[in-house]
Amino acid sequence: MRLLGAPLSKRRWRLAGTAVHLANGAAAGVLFQRLGLRGWKAGIAAAQLESAVLWPGMAVVDRYHPDRRSGAWPPLLLNPRVFGQEVAAHAVFGTVLGVLIR
């Protein structure tokens, strides 16, 4: 939530991050359904594709995010732990998405 919310609001970053994250998930669900995709395998594939396409954006996060600039966070783009966490989280999201949309 902080990744998405902190650049938008210093005090209400949790609310901002949650709102952006929920909107992104809802948009992904609508697109998944409109493309006619179904099932957990398609869900995982779609979520991993989205993650792979957006991952280079971590270079922008590394340069401009307040927590990166302050040194509170390590560099993210080439961090294997952060990448692994994103792969795992998107796999869970894709599985749930694929199972729920019939």
N, C-alpha and C positions, 0 to 999 in steps of 0.2 A: 504494500500500500504506500509505503514511504517513497518508493521509486517513482510512482506516478503522482503522488500528492504533494510532496515537498516542493517541487518547482512551482506548484500552483498556489500554495498557501503555507505560510510559516506556522500559523497557529492551528489551522484546521486541516492539516495535511491528511489525517486519517479519513475524515469525511470526504475530502477531495479525491484521495486515492481510491477509496471504496467506490465512489460514484463513477470514476473513470473505469475502474476495473469491471464493475458490473455492466456498464454500457458496452465495453469491449466484448465481454462474454455474450451479452444479448445479441450484439451485431454478428458475432461469429455464429451463434445459433441460427439466426435468421438466414445468413448466407449459406450455411450448411444445408438447411432445409430447402431453400430456393434452388440450390444446385442439385437437389434430388438425392443427396447422399444419405445413406442409412447404415446403421450397424456400428459396433464398437471399433472394428478395424478401420473403417472409413473415418470415424471420429478421431482416432489416434493419428492417422495419416494427415488429416486436415490440421489438427492442432500442432503437429510437429512441423508441417510445412509453414504454418503461420509463424511459429517460433524461429525457424531457420531464416525466413524472409526478414523478420524484424531484428534478429540478433545483431547485425552490423550497426544498428542504432545504438548499441551499447557504447560505441565510440563517441557518440554525442553525449550520452550519459556520463561517460568518463571525463569528458571535457567540461560540461556545464552543470551537472547536478550539484546542488549545494553540499551534499554529504561527501561527494568525491572531492570537490574543491577544498573542503575543510580538512580532508585527510581522515575523516571518520570511517570512510569505506575504502577498501583496497580497490585497485583497478578491476573493472568487471569484464571487459571484453575478452581478455585472454585467461580469465580465471576458471579453471576446470571445475571447481566446486560450484560456482554460480551457474555455469553451463549445465552441469549435471542436475542441479536443482530445477532449473527451467525445463529440462527434458522430462524429468519425472513429473513435475506439476502439470505440464501440458499433456502428458500421457494420461494422467488421472482425469483432467478436464475433457479430453477427447473421448475417453471411455464413457464417462457420464453423458456427454453430449450425444454420442452415438447410440447409447442405450435408451435415452429418453425421447429422442426424436424418431418417430416410427413412420 
